[in-house]
Amino acid sequence: MGQDSQTLHGDGISATIVAQGAELVSLRSAEGLELLWQAGPEWRRHSPVLFPIVGRLKGDQLHHRGRTYPMTQHGFARDRQFEWAERGPRSCTLVLTDDADTRSHYPFAFRLAINYLVADGDLSIRFEITNTGDETLPASIGAHPAFNWPLRPDLAKTDYRLTFAEAERAPIRRLKDGLLLAAPQPTPVEGNILELSEQLFVDDAVILDRRESASVRYAAEVGPAIEMSWHGFQELGIWSKPGGAPFLCIEPWHGIASPVDFDGEFLDKPGLMLIAPAAKHILAYQIRLRQTQHG
């Protein structure tokens, strides 16, 4: 993929990252099986970074100190060219800092560093957000990896389930036109098991904003399994394109779409990190490739 990409090789795993959006674009097992969605026509992304917002703002507008700034869904980081800060056979770091263009959408100073590391069959992704300005930095960040669904082409989508580390009994949240509905809905998770089907996503993402688990396993009874764990994140989104598409997104978030009735100051938006000047906020998640017991 040229100079704008880096492929990391570990024990039983390889990962390719590109500078555009600091995006993970390939994740392969030791056998060479591609597990990451390859940006087909149903959705032209692989694993975008959501920053400085997760979801939408009402009217796609950010309000700050009497001014209004245009801000599209999930923010601008996924469409920006990052700079390589470090590149090696097992690790790389990419950095995005504010400039005149970002400030025309988001009037804050920041440094976002994203590190990818492969080790022992795992891929670890670390987000470090630093406030380089002299006022509070309000921000959200989210991961959005899309995995092939099914992971093995001879299996059906309905052969797959998500198994959470803990029982997830709390109601879930849903979206309307990309904004957060006020009323929680009953969870489709039974105990710690979410049986997967296209029907789950007719009403867009399944959002666990009161989750108990810090990890989840995505697998069928046979074949490859993906285990994800995270820390520093508050919410978890689970999404596939309504109407059906061959991918499943498992998304740790710190932040959430604006409530349908919220159109106030950005600093007052629910779910933000409020980072003091010169302070930083670190979040991370891990992807582990495994094989189901009978696979």
C-alpha positions in Angstrom: 0.0 0.0 0.0 3.0 2.3 -0.2 4.5 4.9 2.1 1.1 5.9 3.5 0.6 2.5 5.1 2.3 0.3 7.6 1.8 -3.4 8.2 2.5 -4.8 11.6 3.3 -8.5 12.1 2.9 -10.4 15.4 2.5 -14.0 16.5 -0.5 -15.2 14.5 -1.7 -11.7 13.5 -1.0 -9.0 11.0 -2.6 -5.5 10.8 -2.3 -2.8 8.2 -2.9 0.9 9.1 -3.0 3.8 6.7 -2.2 7.5 7.3 -5.6 8.6 6.0 -7.8 8.7 9.1 -5.2 6.6 11.0 -7.5 3.7 10.0 -7.0 0.0 10.4 -7.7 -1.4 7.0 -6.7 -5.1 7.3 -6.6 -7.6 10.1 -5.4 -11.1 9.2 -5.0 -14.3 11.1 -2.0 -16.6 10.9 -3.7 -18.5 8.1 -4.1 -15.3 6.1 -7.9 -15.1 6.7 -9.0 -11.5 6.4 -11.3 -10.7 9.3 -11.9 -6.9 8.7 -14.5 -5.6 6.4 -12.9 -4.5 3.2 -14.9 -1.3 2.5 -17.3 -2.8 0.0 -20.2 -0.8 -1.7 -22.5 -1.2 1.3 -20.1 0.9 3.5 -16.9 2.4 2.2 -14.9 2.3 5.5 -13.0 -0.3 7.5 -12.5 1.0 11.0 -12.8 4.7 11.2 -11.7 6.8 14.2 -14.6 8.9 15.6 -13.3 12.3 16.8 -14.1 14.9 18.2 -17.7 13.7 18.3 -19.4 10.3 18.3 -22.7 10.3 16.4 -24.4 13.4 15.2 -25.0 16.9 16.6 -28.5 18.4 16.0 -28.4 20.1 12.6 -24.8 19.0 12.2 -23.9 22.2 14.1 -21.6 22.8 17.1 -22.4 25.9 19.2 -19.6 27.5 21.2 -19.5 31.0 22.7 -22.2 32.5 20.5 -20.8 31.0 17.3 -22.0 28.1 15.2 -19.6 25.7 13.5 -20.4 23.0 10.9 -19.7 19.5 12.3 -20.7 16.4 10.4 -21.5 13.0 11.9 -18.6 11.3 13.8 -16.3 14.3 13.3 -13.4 15.0 11.0 -10.6 12.7 12.1 -11.6 9.8 9.9 -11.2 12.0 6.8 -7.9 13.7 7.8 -4.3 12.7 6.9 -2.4 11.8 10.1 1.4 12.2 10.4 3.6 9.2 11.2 5.3 9.7 14.6 6.7 6.2 14.8 6.8 3.2 12.4 8.2 -0.2 13.3 7.5 -3.9 12.5 5.2 -4.4 15.5 4.1 -0.8 16.4 3.2 2.5 14.8 1.9 5.8 16.1 0.0 8.5 14.1 -0.7 12.0 15.2 -3.3 14.7 14.3 -3.2 18.2 15.6 -5.5 21.2 15.2 -5.0 23.6 12.3 -6.9 26.3 10.6 -9.2 23.8 8.9 -10.1 21.9 12.1 -10.6 25.1 14.0 -13.2 26.2 11.4 -15.3 23.2 12.6 -14.1 22.7 16.1 -12.5 25.8 17.8 -10.2 23.9 20.2 -6.5 23.1 20.3 -5.7 19.4 20.6 -3.3 16.6 19.8 -4.6 13.2 19.0 -2.1 10.3 19.0 -3.1 6.8 18.0 -0.8 3.8 18.6 -1.2 0.4 17.1 0.7 -2.5 18.7 0.7 -6.2 17.9 1.9 -8.7 20.4 1.1 -12.3 21.3 -1.7 -12.6 18.8 -3.4 -9.4 19.9 -3.8 -5.9 18.4 -3.9 -3.1 20.9 -5.1 0.4 19.9 -4.4 3.3 22.2 -5.9 6.8 21.9 -4.2 9.7 23.6 -5.9 13.1 23.5 -4.0 16.1 24.8 -5.4 19.5 25.4 -2.7 21.8 23.9 -4.8 25.0 24.5 -5.6 27.3 27.4 -9.3 26.4 27.8 -11.2 23.2 28.6 -11.2 20.7 25.7 -14.6 19.1 25.2 -14.3 15.9 23.1 -15.6 12.5 22.4 -13.8 9.6 20.8 -14.9 6.2 19.5 -13.6 3.1 17.7 -15.6 1.7 14.8 -14.0 -1.5 13.6 -16.1 -3.5 11.1 -15.6 -7.2 11.1 -16.7 -9.6 8.4 -20.1 -11.1 9.2 -19.9 -14.1 8.8 -16.2 -14.4 9.6 -16.2 -17.6 7.6 -18.1 -17.6 4.3 -19.6 -21.1 4.7 -21.4 -20.0 7.8 -24.7 -18.0 8.2 -25.0 -14.7 9.9 -27.3 -16.2 12.4 -24.7 -18.7 13.5 -22.9 -15.8 15.3 -23.5 -14.3 18.7 -21.9 -11.8 21.0 -21.0 -13.1 24.4 -20.4 -10.4 27.0 -18.2 -10.9 30.1 -21.2 -9.9 32.3 -24.9 -10.0 32.1 -26.3 -6.9 30.3 -29.7 -6.4 31.7 -30.0 -2.6 31.4 -32.2 -1.0 28.7 -30.5 0.0 25.5 -30.7 3.3 23.6 -31.7 3.8 19.9 -31.3 6.6 17.4 -33.7 8.5 15.1 -32.1 10.3 12.2 -28.7 9.9 14.0 -29.9 11.5 17.2 -30.4 9.8 20.6 -34.0 9.0 21.4 -35.1 9.9 24.9 -36.8 6.7 25.9 -34.7 3.6 26.6 -35.8 0.3 25.1 -35.7 -3.2 26.4 -32.4 -4.9 25.8 -32.2 -7.7 23.2 -29.3 -9.2 25.2 -30.4 -12.4 27.1 -28.2 -12.7 30.1 -24.8 -12.2 28.6 -25.7 -13.4 25.0 -26.8 -11.4 22.1 -27.9 -13.6 19.2 -27.1 -11.8 15.9 -29.5 -11.2 13.1 -30.1 -8.5 10.5 -33.4 -7.7 12.2 -31.4 -6.3 15.2 -30.3 -3.3 13.1 -33.6 -2.3 11.4 -33.7 0.6 13.9 -30.0 1.4 13.5 -27.4 0.8 16.2 -27.9 -1.1 19.4 -26.3 1.2 22.1 -25.4 0.0 25.5 -25.0 3.2 27.5 -25.1 1.4 30.9 -23.0 -1.6 30.0 -21.5 -3.8 32.7 -18.9 -5.6 30.6 -15.4 -4.5 29.6 -15.1 -7.3 27.0 -17.1 -9.3 24.4 -16.5 -12.3 22.2 -17.8 -12.4 18.6 -18.0 -16.0 17.3 -19.9 -18.9 15.9 -19.7 -22.5 17.3 -16.8 -23.2 14.8 -14.1 -21.1 13.1 -12.4 -17.9 14.1 -13.4 -15.9 17.1 -12.7 -12.2 17.9 -12.4 -11.1 21.5 -12.5 -7.3 22.2 -11.8 -5.6 25.5 -11.5 -1.9 26.4 -10.8 0.6 29.1 -11.6 4.3 29.4 -14.7 4.0 27.2 -18.2 4.5 28.6 -20.6 3.2 25.9 -20.7 0.4 23.4 -22.3 0.6 20.0 -23.2 -2.5 17.9 -24.1 -1.8 14.3 -24.6 -3.1 10.9 -26.2 -1.3 8.0 -30.0 -1.5 8.2 -31.3 -3.6 5.4 -28.4 -6.0 5.6 -24.6 -5.9 4.9 -21.9 -8.5 5.4 -20.2 -6.7 8.4 -20.6 -6.2 12.1 -19.2 -3.2 14.0 -18.3 -3.5 17.7 -17.7 0.1 18.8 -16.3 1.2 22.2 -17.2 4.9 22.6 -16.6 7.7 25.1 -19.5 9.9 23.9 -22.8 9.5 22.2 -25.0 11.3 19.7 -26.9 14.4 20.8 -30.3 13.8 22.3 -33.0 14.6 19.9 -34.0 17.7 22.0 -30.5 19.0 22.6 -29.3 22.0 20.6 -27.3 23.9 23.3 -23.7 24.8 24.0 -21.3 22.1 23.0 -19.7 22.2 26.4 -23.1 21.2 27.9 -23.6 18.2 25.6 -24.0 14.9 27.5 -21.2 12.3 27.4 -18.2 14.5 26.7 -14.7 14.3 28.1 -13.8 17.7 29.6 -10.0 17.8 29.4 -8.2 20.6 31.3 -5.4 22.6 29.7 -2.1 20.6 29.4 -3.9 17.4 30.5 -4.4 14.3 28.5 -7.0 11.5 28.4 -5.9 7.9 27.4 -8.3 5.2 26.2 -7.5 1.8 24.7 -9.0 -1.3 23.2 -7.7 -4.7 22.2 -8.6 -7.2 19.5 -7.6 -10.8 20.1 -7.9 -13.5 17.5 -8.9 -16.9 18.7 -10.3 -20.2 17.4 -13.5 -21.6 18.8 -12.9 -24.9 20.7 -14.5 -27.1 18.0 -13.2 -25.1 15.0 
